Amino acid sequence: MSKGLKKAGKIIGGIEDWMVIVLFTAMVVVTMAIVLCRYVFKVQFVPGEEIARYLMIWCGYAGAAMGFRTHAHVGVVVFAEKFPKSWQPVIIKIRHIISTAIVAILFLVSCNCLMQYMDSGKLTTATHIPTAVVYLVIPISMALAIVHTIVDIKEDFAPAKTETAESEGAEL
């Protein structure tokens, strides 16, 4: 696999990691503020509930993209392991190709939905954030998932390095 693709994958992975950390931390902070407002100060923090919900949506979709990078989607792995070991390389290639196709379709559908939200100009109830901003994460996460599955496909179909080529490369 090319150096540029590996470097891009690392950069995207780092951005995903930080995005999930920031989103999750923000969600926890907002949720704690909601609890404090409700039980300590005896006031409703309605915008906070909406913000926490949207942060959870963003965190979940960012985590889904991260799951493609780290191969953390358990159901797909369990399915592949049901086949004999000799079939594993072929099953993995097919799995990555099907995953890419499905995620590409989801990307196109989510872009269409996002365009409808943008055209509608609707705002969220409590915070008056455009609904398009809330759902922008779906095409973003699908695009990142496409990148990760394409990297997997490129690795699957790359010529396998021999041990002597690897040892020669290590000596250089």
N, C-alpha and C positions, 0 to 999 in steps of 0.2 A: 504494500500500500504506500502511496506517495507520502512524503514528509508533510506537504501542505495540508493534505486531508487529515492526517493525524493531529497536526497542530490546530487546525480548525475545530476538530472534534474535542480537543482538550479545552480550548477556549470556550466553546459552546457549553461543554460540561461544567466548567467553572462558573459560567454565568447562571446556568440552571441551579447549581448547588447553592450559590449565594441568593438567588431569587427565592428558592424554597425556604432557606433559612430566614431571610428578611420577612417574607410573607407569613410564615408560621409564627415568628416572634411578634409581628404586628398583630396577628390574630389573637394570640395569647394576651398581649397587653390590652387590646380593646375588650376582650372578654372579661379580663380582670376588672377593667374600669366599669363595665356593665354591672358586674356583681357588686362592686363597691358602691356604685350609685344606687343600686336597688336595695341592698341590705344595710348599708351603713348610713347613707345620706337620704334614703327613702324617696328617691326620685327615679323616674323612668329615663333611661338613656336610649331612646328609640333609634336615633341615627347610629349609635354604636352597634346595635343589634344588626342593622342592615350592613354596616361596614364589616362586621365580623363574618357575616354570611358570605359577602362578596370576597373577602380575603380567603375564606375557606375554599370557595370555588377556584380562585386563582392558584392557591396552594395545591389543590387536588390535581388540577390540570398540569401545572408545572411538574408535580411529582409523577404524573403519568408519562410525560416526556422523558423524565429522568429514568423511569422504569424501563423504557426502551433502550436507553444507553447502557444500563447496568444489567439488562436481561432479567428483570425482577418480576415479570409477568408469569406467575407460577403455573397457571393453567396450560399455557403453551408449552412450557418445559415438561410438565407431567405427561402431556399428550405425546411429545416427541420421544420420551423415555420408554414408552410402551412398545416401541419397535426394537428389533434386534440391533445390537451394537454396529453390525456391518452396514446397516441402513442409516445410521445417525448422520453422517455427513450430507447425504441426499435429503433427509428429512429436515435438517437444519437449513439447508439452502432453500427448500420449498417453503419452509416456515417464514424465512426472511422475505422472500418474494411476495408471499400472500400477505404478510403483515404490511409491507410497503404499499401494496395495492389497496388494502383496506384503509390504511391511514391516509393515503392520497385521496380516496373517495370522501372520507370524513373531512379532510381539509377543504375540498371543493364545496361540500355541503355547508360546512361551517362558514366559509367565506360568503356563500349565498345568504345564509341567515344573518351574518354580520351586516351585509349590505342592506338588508331589509330593516334591521335595527337602526342603522345610520340614516336611512331614508325616512324612517318614522319620526325621528327626533324625540322619542319618548325619554322621559327622565325617571329615575328611581323615586320611590315615594318619599322617603324621609330625607335623603341626602341630596336629591336632585342631580345625581350623577347621570350622564347619558347611559342608557342601557347598553349601547354599543361598546362603551368602555368596559363594562362588566363582562361581556361575552367576547371581547377581543382576545382573551387568553386561549380560547378554543382553537382558532386557526393558528395562533402562535405555537401552541403545544403540538398540534398536528404537524406543522412545518418542521419543528425540531425532531419529532418522532420520525418523519420522513428522512431527515438527514442521518439520524442514527441507524435506521434500517438500511439506507444506501451504503453507509460505512460498513455495516455487517455484510451486505451482499458483496461489496468490493473485497472484503477480507475473505469471504467464502470462496470466491472465484479467483483470487490471487494465487499464483503458482506457489506451492509449498516450498519453503526454504529447506535445504538439506542441512544436516548437522555440520557438514564440513564447511558449507557456505556461511553458516552462522558463526562457527569458530574462527573462520578467516576474517569475518567482519568484526569480531570482537578483538582480534589482534591488531586491526588497523587503528 
